């Protein structure tokens, strides 16, 4: 038989395989990769969120002050440190011009307002008005103040820090 008489056709190659649509394994890999990226981003955002809150630095510093007091038993030094810590915390939350110059009753009123209490101007918090400037204070007075300061820190620790001006 003559090969030219046979009803044969030329060989046609299939179209090349495209990069899309992806095979199921690639979809799984992409999904896992997206989940990993989302997890890393959420952890980073949560850390940034917590660092921008007052409690991120006030609580550890207050614990340090209390451990120094347990070691030294110096009530006046603790009172002065607590007063300075509360003032720095308020300056971190509110404009310096409004907070830094407050003294006596106006300072206690700000602490009352931010801590949603009246114990700073009517209770053991009165010690913060002039106690840091005294020659000595009793340990019992300062120890009455400590739970009030802890409650103030708990109340205000979730507040967002004011961004510093350039």
C-alpha positions in Angstrom: 0.0 0.0 0.0 1.1 3.5 -0.8 1.6 5.7 2.3 0.3 8.7 0.5 -3.0 7.0 0.0 -3.5 6.4 3.8 -6.0 8.7 5.5 -3.4 9.9 8.1 -3.2 13.4 9.4 -0.3 15.4 10.8 0.4 15.1 14.6 -1.0 18.0 16.6 0.6 18.7 20.0 -1.7 19.7 22.8 -1.7 23.3 24.0 1.0 24.0 26.6 -0.1 23.8 30.2 -0.8 27.3 31.5 0.0 28.6 35.0 -3.6 29.1 35.7 -5.8 27.5 37.1 -3.6 26.2 39.8 -3.6 22.6 41.0 -5.3 21.9 44.3 -2.0 21.5 46.1 -1.0 25.1 45.2 -4.3 26.4 46.5 -3.6 24.7 49.9 -0.1 26.1 50.0 -1.4 29.6 49.2 -4.1 29.3 51.9 -1.6 28.2 54.5 0.7 31.0 53.5 -2.1 33.6 53.8 -3.1 32.3 57.3 0.5 32.5 58.4 0.8 36.1 57.2 -2.5 37.0 58.9 -1.3 35.4 62.2 2.0 37.3 62.1 0.3 40.6 61.4 -2.3 40.2 64.1 0.4 39.4 66.7 2.4 42.4 65.6 -0.7 44.6 65.8 -1.7 43.3 69.2 1.8 44.0 70.5 1.7 47.5 69.1 -1.7 48.1 70.6 -0.6 47.0 74.1 2.6 49.0 73.9 0.5 52.1 73.2 -1.4 51.7 76.4 -0.5 53.2 79.7 -0.5 49.9 81.6 2.4 48.6 79.4 4.9 50.6 81.4 3.1 51.8 84.5 2.3 48.4 86.1 5.9 47.0 85.9 7.3 50.3 87.2 4.8 50.3 90.1 5.7 46.7 90.9 9.4 47.7 91.0 8.6 50.5 93.4 6.7 48.1 95.6 9.6 45.6 95.6 12.0 48.4 96.5 9.7 49.4 99.4 9.5 45.8 100.6 13.3 45.7 100.7 14.0 49.2 102.1 10.8 50.0 104.1 11.3 53.7 103.2 7.8 55.1 103.2 8.8 58.6 102.1 10.8 57.4 99.2 7.8 55.2 98.1 5.4 58.1 98.4 7.7 60.4 96.3 8.1 57.7 93.7 4.4 57.0 93.5 3.8 60.7 93.1 6.3 61.0 90.3 4.9 57.9 88.6 1.4 59.2 88.7 2.5 62.6 87.4 4.4 61.0 84.5 1.4 58.8 83.7 -0.9 61.7 83.5 1.6 63.7 81.4 1.6 60.7 79.0 -2.1 60.7 78.8 -2.9 64.4 78.6 -1.2 67.5 77.2 1.8 68.6 79.4 0.5 72.2 79.6 -2.7 71.0 81.3 -1.1 68.6 83.7 2.4 69.5 84.6 1.6 72.6 86.6 -1.2 71.1 88.7 -0.6 71.1 92.4 -2.5 70.4 95.6 -6.3 70.2 95.2 -6.3 70.6 91.4 -3.8 67.7 91.1 -6.0 65.5 93.3 -9.1 66.5 91.3 -7.4 65.3 88.1 -6.6 62.0 89.8 -10.2 61.7 91.0 -11.6 62.4 87.6 -9.3 60.0 85.7 -9.6 57.3 88.3 -13.4 57.8 88.7 -13.2 58.1 92.5 -13.2 60.7 95.2 -10.6 59.0 97.4 -7.8 61.2 96.2 -9.3 64.4 97.6 -11.3 62.9 100.4 -9.5 59.7 101.4 -5.9 58.4 101.6 -5.1 60.1 98.3 -4.8 63.5 100.1 -1.3 62.4 101.1 -0.2 63.0 97.5 -1.0 66.7 97.8 1.8 67.5 100.2 3.2 64.2 101.4 6.1 64.0 99.0 7.4 67.3 100.3 7.2 66.4 104.0 10.2 65.4 106.0 8.6 62.1 107.0 5.4 60.1 106.6 4.2 57.1 108.4 4.3 53.7 106.7 0.6 53.1 107.5 -0.4 56.3 105.6 1.5 55.2 102.5 0.2 51.6 102.8 -3.4 53.0 102.8 -2.5 54.9 99.6 -1.1 51.8 97.7 -4.5 50.1 97.0 -5.9 53.4 95.8 -3.0 53.9 93.4 -3.3 50.3 92.2 -7.0 50.9 91.5 -6.1 54.1 89.6 -3.6 52.2 87.5 -6.1 49.4 86.8 -8.7 52.0 85.8 -6.4 54.0 83.5 -4.1 51.3 82.2 -6.2 50.7 79.1 -6.0 54.3 78.0 -4.1 55.1 74.9 -0.9 57.1 75.3 -0.8 60.6 73.8 1.5 60.7 70.8 4.5 63.0 71.3 4.6 66.2 69.4 7.4 66.6 66.8 
